[in-house]
Amino acid sequence: MTSLSGKGLVTLTDLPYMIQLQILAYLDLPELLNKVAPLNKYFYHLAHNSRFWQKLDFTNSQCHLSLSYLRQLLGFAPLASTLILSRQACDKAELSDDVADIVGEVLHRCPRLIYLQLAYLRPSKEALAGLCIGHRHMQSSQPVGGHLLHLDLSGSDQLTPELVETLARSFPRLQSLCLAHCRRACDSTTGHLGRLLTQLSYINLDENTTPPEALNLLLMSRTDTFERVVLDASGCESRHLAPALASCLRLRMLCCDFAEDVSDELLDSGISQLGCLESLTLRKAYRISDEAFNRLGQFGHFPSLTHLDLTECRCLTDEGLHHLVSNFGHRLEILVLNWCWKITDNTVDLLFDTCRLMSSLSLVGLHQLTGKQLPLVPERMPDLRFLDLRNCNAIQDPLCHQLVAQRPCLCIVDFFGFIVDGSCDAGGVPEPESAAGFAFTERWTRPLRLLR
């Protein structure tokens, strides 16, 4: 590297310390550890000082992640408190097939981990068992049971009820446990997790076929600690689920997915008692009537509710939504009404008048909307940043472009799923993007073809 004066060469170590770090930030970790660190005394010091390796987050990594590479990194981080190595988070990285084998070595190499996310790596039974074995190796020096408080093993196909129980016994201090999409992980013994994990405040059992009796037992056993619950309500009866939920008075977030079998009693006797709710998601509640939503809107008291998701609540009409919005709409920041086919322009007009704090509004599949109120968005919803209008066949695309031209910070998804935002001209055709690139409040959208 030639100096600015043109006299002689300047090595990396001759540059100011902060400039060195900025240059090094552009290099991949393998290059830094194997080539730069041995030559640069400053980075060599940093690389071998475990205090600087507190958090390992591969969310934005674009390099090739192999088992040997991860083992090398973990060797630098015996004091790390956070490891995020989920297949979803590493969407830009190339993960080797053997990366999942690191699961069984994580706690042996990083015994001070507090937060561990290994979602969708799909480790083998042996690797999952090694997670507990690695913990038992530590118990001689840490008899209190380790530091792990948050564990995410979503999508682990090989996770069995026996392994779940072993994990619970190995990490009794867990406060957060995510077992979403672990289709073989739950059975009748799942209800005893509450007895083993006495500090559990968050549980995620989405798309997990947990027996209703075990689910009710789990909720009833941790009424004093549960604050966030995500559950698969398929097969659950309201007469059992409602009192179990009503007893969890500290709940701040509740998500009931696949709620095809629950009835009005879930709202009347269960959810209506949860006055601390900040986020409520009720998906595919086909049997809950519009009258139940009326009563929830009239008599429910939710002073902190800011997120409401009623995807595929087919019985919800303008009247029911009117009572909900009139009661707590002025506090809502996120509202999802996807596939609520009976909603018309009348209620949307009320939304624009009431929900002035709204930042995200999703109206997928509402074929009765004409969009006549959309020009009022900049004035009546000054904080709106995201508007999803997919499959709203009565709303014309030029109206979306016109609205974005008035509000460049607004992002709209049009009928075809194209992104319309300030990066493209109002009259142009935006580039199609995957819906997964946005923080949609729904996990999926059911395909629906409507004639325009």
GIBELTA-V994224 format. One record per residue. N is the residue number from 1. RES is the residue in three letters. D_LAST is the distance of its C-alpha to the last C-alpha in whole Angstrom. Layout:
n | res | d_last
N | RES | D_LAST
N | RES | D_LAST
//
This chain:
n | res | d_last
1 | MET | 61
2 | THR | 63
3 | SER | 64
4 | LEU | 63
5 | SER | 67
6 | GLY | 67
7 | LYS | 70
8 | GLY | 70
9 | LEU | 67
10 | VAL | 65
11 | THR | 65
12 | LEU | 62
13 | THR | 65
14 | ASP | 66
15 | LEU | 63
16 | PRO | 62
17 | TYR | 61
18 | MET | 58
19 | ILE | 57
20 | GLN | 58
21 | LEU | 55
22 | GLN | 53
23 | ILE | 53
24 | LEU | 53
25 | ALA | 50
26 | TYR | 48
27 | LEU | 50
28 | ASP | 49
29 | LEU | 51
30 | PRO | 53
31 | GLU | 54
32 | LEU | 55
33 | LEU | 57
34 | ASN | 58
35 | LYS | 59
36 | VAL | 59
37 | ALA | 61
38 | PRO | 64
39 | LEU | 64
40 | ASN | 63
41 | LYS | 66
42 | TYR | 63
43 | PHE | 60
44 | TYR | 63
45 | HIS | 64
46 | LEU | 60
47 | ALA | 59
48 | HIS | 62
49 | ASN | 62
50 | SER | 60
51 | ARG | 60
52 | PHE | 57
53 | TRP | 55
54 | GLN | 54
55 | LYS | 50
56 | LEU | 48
57 | ASP | 45
58 | PHE | 43
59 | THR | 39
60 | ASN | 39
61 | SER | 42
62 | GLN | 41
63 | CYS | 44
64 | HIS | 45
65 | LEU | 46
66 | SER | 48
67 | LEU | 51
68 | SER | 54
69 | TYR | 52
70 | LEU | 51
71 | ARG | 55
72 | GLN | 56
73 | LEU | 54
74 | LEU | 55
75 | GLY | 58
76 | PHE | 58
77 | ALA | 57
78 | PRO | 59
79 | LEU | 58
80 | ALA | 55
81 | SER | 53
82 | THR | 49
83 | LEU | 48
84 | ILE | 44
85 | LEU | 43
86 | SER | 40
87 | ARG | 38
88 | GLN | 35
89 | ALA | 37
90 | CYS | 38
91 | ASP | 35
92 | LYS | 36
93 | ALA | 40
94 | GLU | 41
95 | LEU | 42
96 | SER | 45
97 | ASP | 45
98 | ASP | 48
99 | VAL | 47
100 | ALA | 46
101 | ASP | 50
102 | ILE | 51
103 | VAL | 50
104 | GLY | 53
105 | GLU | 55
106 | VAL | 53
107 | LEU | 56
108 | HIS | 59
109 | ARG | 58
110 | CYS | 56
111 | PRO | 58
112 | ARG | 57
113 | LEU | 53
114 | ILE | 52
115 | TYR | 48
116 | LEU | 47
117 | GLN | 44
118 | LEU | 43
119 | ALA | 40
120 | TYR | 38
121 | LEU | 41
122 | ARG | 42
123 | PRO | 46
124 | SER | 48
125 | LYS | 50
126 | GLU | 53
127 | ALA | 52
128 | LEU | 51
129 | ALA | 54
130 | GLY | 55
131 | LEU | 54
132 | CYS | 56
133 | ILE | 59
134 | GLY | 59
135 | HIS | 59
136 | ARG | 62
137 | HIS | 64
138 | MET | 63
139 | GLN | 65
140 | SER | 68
141 | SER | 68
142 | GLN | 65
143 | PRO | 66
144 | VAL | 63
145 | GLY | 61
146 | GLY | 59
147 | HIS | 57
148 | LEU | 53
149 | LEU | 51
150 | HIS | 47
151 | LEU | 46
152 | ASP | 43
153 | LEU | 43
154 | SER | 39
155 | GLY | 38
156 | SER | 42
157 | ASP | 41
158 | GLN | 45
159 | LEU | 46
160 | THR | 48
161 | PRO | 49
162 | GLU | 52
163 | LEU | 51
164 | VAL | 50
165 | GLU | 53
166 | THR | 55
167 | LEU | 53
168 | ALA | 53
169 | ARG | 57
170 | SER | 57
171 | PHE | 55
172 | PRO | 56
173 | ARG | 55
174 | LEU | 51
175 | GLN | 49
176 | SER | 46
177 | LEU | 45
178 | CYS | 41
179 | LEU | 41
180 | ALA | 37
181 | HIS | 36
182 | CYS | 40
183 | ARG | 39
184 | ARG | 43
185 | ALA | 44
186 | CYS | 44
187 | ASP | 46
188 | SER | 49
189 | THR | 51
190 | THR | 48
191 | GLY | 49
192 | HIS | 52
193 | LEU | 51
194 | GLY | 51
195 | ARG | 55
196 | LEU | 55
197 | LEU | 53
198 | THR | 55
199 | GLN | 53
200 | LEU | 49
201 | SER | 47
202 | TYR | 44
203 | ILE | 42
204 | ASN | 39
205 | LEU | 39
206 | ASP | 35
207 | GLU | 34
208 | ASN | 37
209 | THR | 39
210 | THR | 41
211 | PRO | 43
212 | PRO | 43
213 | GLU | 46
214 | ALA | 47
215 | LEU | 44
216 | ASN | 46
217 | LEU | 49
218 | LEU | 48
219 | LEU | 46
220 | MET | 49
221 | SER | 52
222 | ARG | 50
223 | THR | 49
224 | ASP | 52
225 | THR | 50
226 | PHE | 46
227 | GLU | 44
228 | ARG | 41
229 | VAL | 40
230 | VAL | 37
231 | LEU | 37
232 | ASP | 35
233 | ALA | 35
234 | SER | 34
235 | GLY | 37
236 | CYS | 38
237 | GLU | 40
238 | SER | 39
239 | ARG | 43
240 | HIS | 44
241 | LEU | 42
242 | ALA | 42
243 | PRO | 45
244 | ALA | 45
245 | LEU | 43
246 | ALA | 44
247 | SER | 48
248 | CYS | 46
249 | LEU | 47
250 | ARG | 46
251 | LEU | 43
252 | ARG | 41
253 | MET | 38
254 | LEU | 36
255 | CYS | 34
256 | CYS | 33
257 | ASP | 31
258 | PHE | 30
259 | ALA | 31
260 | GLU | 30
261 | ASP | 33
262 | VAL | 34
263 | SER | 35
264 | ASP | 35
265 | GLU | 39
266 | LEU | 37
267 | LEU | 36
268 | ASP | 39
269 | SER | 42
270 | GLY | 41
271 | ILE | 38
272 | SER | 40
273 | GLN | 43
274 | LEU | 42
275 | GLY | 43
276 | CYS | 43
277 | LEU | 39
278 | GLU | 37
279 | SER | 34
280 | LEU | 33
281 | THR | 30
282 | LEU | 29
283 | ARG | 27
284 | LYS | 26
285 | ALA | 28
286 | TYR | 27
287 | ARG | 30
288 | ILE | 30
289 | SER | 30
290 | ASP | 29
291 | GLU | 32
292 | ALA | 33
293 | PHE | 31
294 | ASN | 33
295 | ARG | 36
296 | LEU | 35
297 | GLY | 34
298 | GLN | 37
299 | PHE | 40
300 | GLY | 39
301 | HIS | 41
302 | PHE | 39
303 | PRO | 41
304 | SER | 40
305 | LEU | 36
306 | THR | 34
307 | HIS | 31
308 | LEU | 29
309 | ASP | 27
310 | LEU | 25
311 | THR | 23
312 | GLU | 22
313 | CYS | 24
314 | ARG | 22
315 | CYS | 25
316 | LEU | 24
317 | THR | 23
318 | ASP | 24
319 | GLU | 27
320 | GLY | 28
321 | LEU | 26
322 | HIS | 28
323 | HIS | 31
324 | LEU | 31
325 | VAL | 30
326 | SER | 33
327 | ASN | 35
328 | PHE | 34
329 | GLY | 31
330 | HIS | 34
331 | ARG | 35
332 | LEU | 31
333 | GLU | 31
334 | ILE | 28
335 | LEU | 25
336 | VAL | 23
337 | LEU | 21
338 | ASN | 18
339 | TRP | 17
340 | CYS | 19
341 | TRP | 16
342 | LYS | 18
343 | ILE | 19
344 | THR | 17
345 | ASP | 18
346 | ASN | 21
347 | THR | 23
348 | VAL | 21
349 | ASP | 23
350 | LEU | 26
351 | LEU | 25
352 | PHE | 25
353 | ASP | 29
354 | THR | 30
355 | CYS | 29
356 | ARG | 31
357 | LEU | 32
358 | MET | 28
359 | SER | 28
360 | SER | 25
361 | LEU | 22
362 | SER | 20
363 | LEU | 17
364 | VAL | 15
365 | GLY | 12
366 | LEU | 13
367 | HIS | 10
368 | GLN | 12
369 | LEU | 13
370 | THR | 12
371 | GLY | 14
372 | LYS | 17
373 | GLN | 20
374 | LEU | 19
375 | PRO | 21
376 | LEU | 24
377 | VAL | 24
378 | PRO | 27
379 | GLU | 29
380 | ARG | 28
381 | MET | 28
382 | PRO | 30
383 | ASP | 30
384 | LEU | 27
385 | ARG | 26
386 | PHE | 23
387 | LEU | 20
388 | ASP | 17
389 | LEU | 14
390 | ARG | 12
391 | ASN | 9
392 | CYS | 9
393 | ASN | 5
394 | ALA | 7
395 | ILE | 9
396 | GLN | 9
397 | ASP | 11
398 | PRO | 14
399 | LEU | 15
400 | CYS | 16
401 | HIS | 18
402 | GLN | 20
403 | LEU | 20
404 | VAL | 22
405 | ALA | 24
406 | GLN | 25
407 | ARG | 26
408 | PRO | 27
409 | CYS | 28
410 | LEU | 24
411 | CYS | 22
412 | ILE | 19
413 | VAL | 16
414 | ASP | 13
415 | PHE | 9
416 | PHE | 11
417 | GLY | 14
418 | PHE | 16
419 | ILE | 19
420 | VAL | 19
421 | ASP | 23
422 | GLY | 26
423 | SER | 26
424 | CYS | 24
425 | ASP | 24
426 | ALA | 21
427 | GLY | 20
428 | GLY | 20
429 | VAL | 18
430 | PRO | 19
431 | GLU | 21
432 | PRO | 19
433 | GLU | 21
434 | SER | 22
435 | ALA | 21
436 | ALA | 25
437 | GLY | 26
438 | PHE | 25
439 | ALA | 27
440 | PHE | 24
441 | THR | 26
442 | GLU | 24
443 | ARG | 26
444 | TRP | 23
445 | THR | 19
446 | ARG | 18
447 | PRO | 15
448 | LEU | 12
449 | ARG | 9
450 | LEU | 6
451 | LEU | 4
452 | ARG | 0
//
